[in-house]
Amino acid sequence: MPTVTLEIWQFIIIIVIVLLITAIATFFITRKIFQNQLKKNPPINEAAIRAMMTQMGRTPSEKQVRAVMRSMDEANGTSLADNKKKNKKK
């Protein structure tokens, strides 16, 4: 049975290449999972805005809550209509 012999520099290059491929794959997989989680569970929703306004001593109207949500969606680059379409697809 033939034996495979590797020089030390060949072994080191193989290890480095494997580590690089693993790091790149891990980065993209983690990024995709994180983006999906943010889409499913946005950090701020209407209930959170109502709670914040109530804690500040204000009684929020629906119009005020919608205005804050709209401004946040515009800052994030999404619109309220896009969010409603996504929710209907689910």
C-alpha positions as CSV (number, residue, x, y, z in Angstrom):
1,M,0.0,0.0,0.0
2,P,1.5,3.3,-1.0
3,T,2.0,6.0,1.6
4,V,1.4,9.7,1.1
5,T,4.1,12.0,2.3
6,L,3.6,15.7,2.7
7,E,6.2,18.3,3.3
8,I,5.6,20.6,6.3
9,W,4.9,23.6,4.0
10,Q,2.4,21.6,2.0
11,F,0.6,20.7,5.2
12,I,0.5,24.3,6.4
13,I,-0.8,25.5,3.1
14,I,-3.6,22.9,3.2
15,I,-4.6,23.9,6.7
16,V,-4.6,27.6,5.8
17,I,-6.8,27.0,2.8
18,V,-9.2,24.9,4.8
19,L,-9.4,27.6,7.5
20,L,-10.0,30.3,4.9
21,I,-12.8,28.4,3.2
22,T,-14.4,27.6,6.5
23,A,-14.2,31.3,7.7
24,I,-15.8,32.5,4.4
25,A,-18.6,30.0,4.5
26,T,-19.3,30.7,8.1
27,F,-19.5,34.4,7.5
28,F,-22.0,34.1,4.7
29,I,-24.1,31.5,6.4
30,T,-24.2,33.5,9.6
31,R,-25.0,36.7,7.7
32,K,-28.0,35.0,5.9
33,I,-29.4,33.6,9.2
34,F,-29.0,37.0,10.9
35,Q,-30.8,38.8,8.0
36,N,-33.7,36.3,8.1
37,Q,-34.0,36.7,11.8
38,L,-34.2,40.5,11.5
39,K,-36.9,40.2,8.8
40,K,-39.0,37.8,11.0
41,N,-38.4,39.7,14.3
42,P,-37.8,43.4,13.7
43,P,-36.2,45.1,16.6
44,I,-39.0,47.8,16.9
45,N,-42.6,47.2,16.2
46,E,-45.8,49.1,16.8
47,A,-46.3,47.6,20.3
48,A,-42.8,48.8,21.3
49,I,-43.5,52.3,20.0
50,R,-46.7,52.4,22.0
51,A,-44.9,51.2,25.1
52,M,-42.2,53.8,24.7
53,M,-44.7,56.7,24.3
54,T,-46.7,55.5,27.3
55,Q,-43.6,55.4,29.4
56,M,-42.8,59.0,28.3
57,G,-46.3,60.0,29.7
58,R,-48.0,60.3,26.3
59,T,-51.1,58.6,25.2
60,P,-50.2,57.6,21.6
61,S,-52.8,57.8,18.9
62,E,-52.8,55.4,16.0
63,K,-51.7,58.2,13.7
64,Q,-48.7,59.0,15.8
65,V,-47.6,55.3,16.0
66,R,-48.0,55.0,12.2
67,A,-46.0,58.1,11.6
68,V,-43.1,56.8,13.8
69,M,-43.2,53.4,12.0
70,R,-43.2,55.1,8.6
71,S,-40.2,57.3,9.5
72,M,-38.3,54.2,10.8
73,D,-39.2,52.2,7.7
74,E,-38.0,55.1,5.5
75,A,-34.7,55.2,7.5
76,N,-34.3,51.4,6.9
77,G,-35.2,51.7,3.3
78,T,-38.4,49.7,3.4
79,S,-42.0,51.0,3.1
80,L,-45.1,50.1,5.0
81,A,-46.7,48.8,1.8
82,D,-43.8,46.4,1.4
83,N,-44.2,45.1,4.9
84,K,-47.9,44.5,4.4
85,K,-47.2,42.6,1.2
86,K,-44.7,40.4,3.0
87,N,-47.1,39.8,5.8
88,K,-49.9,38.7,3.4
89,K,-47.6,36.2,1.7
90,K,-46.9,34.5,5.0
